[in-house]
Amino acid sequence: QVHLVESGGGLVQAGGSLRLSCVASRSAFSIYTVGWYRQAPGKQRELVARITSSRSTVYADSVQGRFTISRDNAKSTVYLQMNSLKPEDTAVYYCNAAVGTREDWGQGTQVTVSS
C-alpha cells in the first residue's frame, strides 16, 4: 500500500495558475502509474491527467494545453501544473497511484477558481 498526500490547492482567479503535488510514502514510486482525478459537486470523478512509469502522459480534452503532469521519482512526487484556470476547473483533485491490480487514493485537495 502507498500513502498519498496531495497539496497545493486553493482559491485562484480565472486565468491564474496553481501547482498541485502528490507525495507518496514509498521509495518504489517510480513503477507506479499516477493519475490526477477531480470531482466537482454533483458530478462523477473524472480523469484529468495520467503519467506512466515511462513518463507517457494522457490528458482530458478539457485540460489539454493548459495542464501539465510531471514526476520526480527521486522525491516520490507527481505534480500537476495548472495554467489558464477556468471556473469549471473547480473541484476536489485526487491523486491515484496504480501498479498491477493495486491502486491507492489520496485524500484530495480543493481547487476553487473564481470568475
Residue, then its C-alpha position, 0 to 999 in steps of 0.5 A: q500500500v502507498h500513502l498519498v498526500e496531495s497539496g497545493g490547492g486553493l482559491v485562484q482567479a480565472g486565468g491564474s495558475l496553481r501547482l498541485s503535488c502528490v507525495a507518496s510514502r514509498s521509495a518504489f514510486s517510480i513503477y507506479t502509474v499516477g493519475w490526477y482525478r477531480q470531482a466537482p459537486g454533483k458530478q462523477r470523478e473524472l480523469v484529468a491527467r495520467i503519467t506512466s512509469s515511462r513518463s507517457t502522459v494522457y490528458a482530458d480534452s478539457v485540460q489539454g494545453r493548459f495542464t501539465i503532469s510531471r514526476d520526480n521519482a527521486k522525491s516520490t512526487v507527481y505534480l500537476q501544473m495548472n495554467s489558464l484556470k477556468p471556473e469549471d476547473t473547480a473541484v476536489y483533485y485526487c491523486n491515484a497511484a496504480v501498479g498491477t491490480r493495486e491502486d491507492w487514493g489520496q485524500g484530495t485537495q480543493v481547487t476553487v477558481s473564481s470568475 
